[in-house]
């Protein structure tokens, strides 16, 4: 038992509430938000090291032992994601300090960001599938507000779509939970896993797992991503970056847990469907990224490519691919946040969104230009940076498993990412400058600071792969062999 | 044109007390029987909404000068506060404790920290429901 495990969820919630009382004091709000996110990051780092040394940690709420009570389970995967998510949120908040505007800040903007990260962290940490639903809702309710806040006509239209699609998905989640409880009689994820293993995964259970697949695919943007490009392009930059970095990852995390922990036995059915969906997602994402004319569209379709690539790894499902998945998840959070902040910065500086209408930005803003280039290289997977490790590991997994088609499509997507982002770089950053010195909009320190934080993370994830590998290996070991997780949660190993 | 709502106002004046009593009863009943913070809070909120219906917003706000957003926030703070309080005693998060005390007038009484948690829930529900109803009605008036 360690009560610290609840901290990544409860601290942001309590801070969010405190901020409600400080509505008019914007400066204090900013300081408190930053301190909170820094603190949560440090706590999750500490927990990560602790778990690595002493094994998987669990916290039974008010002492009710599993499988009867609700619990949080901290394994390496969950804590790695919590740590990265907290860092990314801190960076996005720093960006928001200088861009979001007082109108947003007085409408409880930071409270809702903190609620969002509370939901995200809770989803990663929970060991109870109904609690996962609750944490999803915490996250989604906050995101509804953030997507609609301050909106004009277009933002309202897209956020309405976003809310409707997510309400329907949540309803289906509940239906799937009811089926699951009817069939298995438990909601504790480890207990579900051990019971499914005892009973064997019969067709009914496989069908239930497919209902979960649909629900989480809607949230993750796996094939069912029709809502994503619209609703990720309307909110303010810092919010869009948060969404791109975190929300789809939570859906993917849920998918990973579903098909590695709870329903891993009928791989020829479930994992084939996963692979097909991942390939279709990649193809659609590539088409969108290549065809897009404005930078927002290109960036959002890059999110979809990322989802497809990670799910390829999940479908391959051997140990190397799983290591790649864990690594790529972390990389994708950081790099997508960096990409979206860069895109937002370009719009802030030029007031344009169409690629062709911008040029020569690098002459006015050299540091910013090279930071964009760094993000580009990371997303493509150029060696010393963060994307490389994940891509290589997933590639190795695909070769070991003999999935050459998946391998080819996965790496083709890297080329498309390179093409789509390099096109922006060449057209908008290089070339004749269109901004004369007098009209130059200055970049605020906070904006540049947030980009630098994320860039440092990208570099660390790439160069510091040696430090990360033990954690990633342990996380992947749990994914490949669910009995580690079950033994940690249910010490007796049975019911 | 002013609507004649003498009957409504007269009825509301007495009914509000019945509703409030029921709300408080449900709140305390919740520990061992159907009821509790959420349901009690909803009933309490319905009393407030009833007053808004019978009288205008200004009159009610004069008697209850709260910002209901802050009431909701205070409720959440109370609930999470009791939850996190268990950490101080080195027992698992959300643990609660209870005991029997002999109080004047009431005699032997069962007191528990869950009541504080539930009070937080009730305040949150009241705050949120009233805020929702108020913001819907305010927009109606602007148009």
Boltz contact constraints between the chains, C-beta under 6 A:
constraints:
  - contact:
      token1: [A, 1]
      token2: [B, 92]
      max_distance: 6.0
  - contact:
      token1: [A, 3]
      token2: [B, 87]
      max_distance: 6.0
  - contact:
      token1: [A, 3]
      token2: [B, 93]
      max_distance: 6.0
  - contact:
      token1: [A, 6]
      token2: [B, 93]
      max_distance: 6.0
  - contact:
      token1: [A, 10]
      token2: [B, 84]
      max_distance: 6.0
  - contact:
      token1: [A, 13]
      token2: [B, 80]
      max_distance: 6.0
  - contact:
      token1: [A, 14]
      token2: [B, 80]
      max_distance: 6.0
  - contact:
      token1: [A, 17]
      token2: [B, 73]
      max_distance: 6.0
  - contact:
      token1: [A, 17]
      token2: [B, 76]
      max_distance: 6.0
  - contact:
      token1: [A, 17]
      token2: [B, 77]
      max_distance: 6.0
  - contact:
      token1: [A, 20]
      token2: [B, 73]
      max_distance: 6.0
  - contact:
      token1: [A, 60]
      token2: [B, 92]
      max_distance: 6.0
  - contact:
      token1: [A, 61]
      token2: [B, 93]
      max_distance: 6.0
  - contact:
      token1: [A, 61]
      token2: [B, 94]
      max_distance: 6.0
  - contact:
      token1: [A, 62]
      token2: [B, 92]
      max_distance: 6.0
  - contact:
      token1: [A, 62]
      token2: [B, 94]
      max_distance: 6.0
  - contact:
      token1: [A, 62]
      token2: [B, 95]
      max_distance: 6.0
  - contact:
      token1: [A, 63]
      token2: [B, 92]
      max_distance: 6.0
  - contact:
      token1: [A, 63]
      token2: [B, 95]
      max_distance: 6.0
